[in-house]
Amino acid sequence: MAGSIDSIPDGIVVSLSGRLDSANSAETLAVITAAWGPETKRVVFDCSAVSFVSSAGLGVMVQAARQAKARGGSAHHHGASPTILQLLRIAGLGAVITPYVPAAVPAEG
């Protein structure tokens, strides 16, 4: 389930926790959809506190990825466990929801 949503340049970070399954997938997708702003092109799923993702949970991630792609953006994951990474690969989503690599911050000085 979505714990919180934070803004990043051109996108949002969806912090997930616990289980993402049929019990909370509709609510999670509604929260994500409501968070899209006019400049939002990227969605990042922070999976560092996720213990389980069902097919319904994958559906949430795919639908959010479609929203991002329709806006010319992308979908990413961060902090995913080896189990979640394997699930994404098995589902064929490795190229759809890619690892998040934050932009480098220029050094001051």
N, C-alpha and C positions, 0 to 999 in steps of 0.2 A: 504494500500500500504506500501511497505517496506520503512521506513524512513532512516534506516541505518543498517549496519551489523557490529557487533563487535566480536572479538575473545574472547573465554574463553578456559581454559584448555580442550582439546579434543573436542571443538565444536565452534559453532557460536551462537550469539544472534541476532535475527531478530527483530528490533524495528519497530512495525507496528503503523500506525496512520490513523485516519479517518475511511474510509470504506474499507473493503477488499471484493470486489465483482467482477462481471464479467468484469467491466470496467478496472480493474487493475490486475486481478488474473494471467494472462499469464506473464505479466511483472514482477510481484512479484516473481513468481516461477522461472523465468529466472535469476533474481538477486540472489535468494537463491542458485540455482544450480551452478551459477558461483562462489559463495563464498566458496563452498566445497573444502577443501584442502585435501592432502593425509592423514592427521591425524584426520580429522574431523569425529567424530562419533555421536555427539550430536547437536541437534538444539533446541534452546529455543526461543519461541515466546513471546516477550515483548508486551503484549496486553494492557498496562496501558493507551494508548492513542487511543484505538480502539472504535469507536462508533457503528459499524455494521459489521457483517460477514454474507455473503450470502452462499448458497450452493457451489458456485464457490470458495469462500474464504476458506470454509472448505476443498474443494478439494486440494487447495494449501497446507494446513496444513497436510493433509493425505499423499500427494505425498512426501513432505519433511520428514514426519515420516517414510515412506517406505524407502527412501534413507538412513536415519539414521539406521534403523533396518538392512538393507542389509549390512551395515558396522559394525554391531555388536553393534550399539549404541541405542539411544533413542530420543524421542521428548517430549518437555515440554512446559508449558505455565507459564507466570508470569504476575501478575498485572491485570488479567482478571476481568472484572466486573461480578456481579452476573448474568447478562443477558447472557454474553458470556459463563460463566461456565454452565449455564442451557442449552445453545445451544449445548455445547460439550457433556453434559450428554444425552440429547435427541437424538443426532446423534450417540450415542453409542461409543463416542471417549474418554470417561473418563479414560479408561485403556490404550489407545494408546498414548494420549497426556496428560501427567500427570503434576501435579504441580512441578515447579522447586524449588529445595532446594539446594542452593549453599553449597559447601563443607565448613566445618568449617576451619577457618584460625587458625593455631596453635599460641598460645600465646608466645610472645617473653619474654625472661627474664631468 
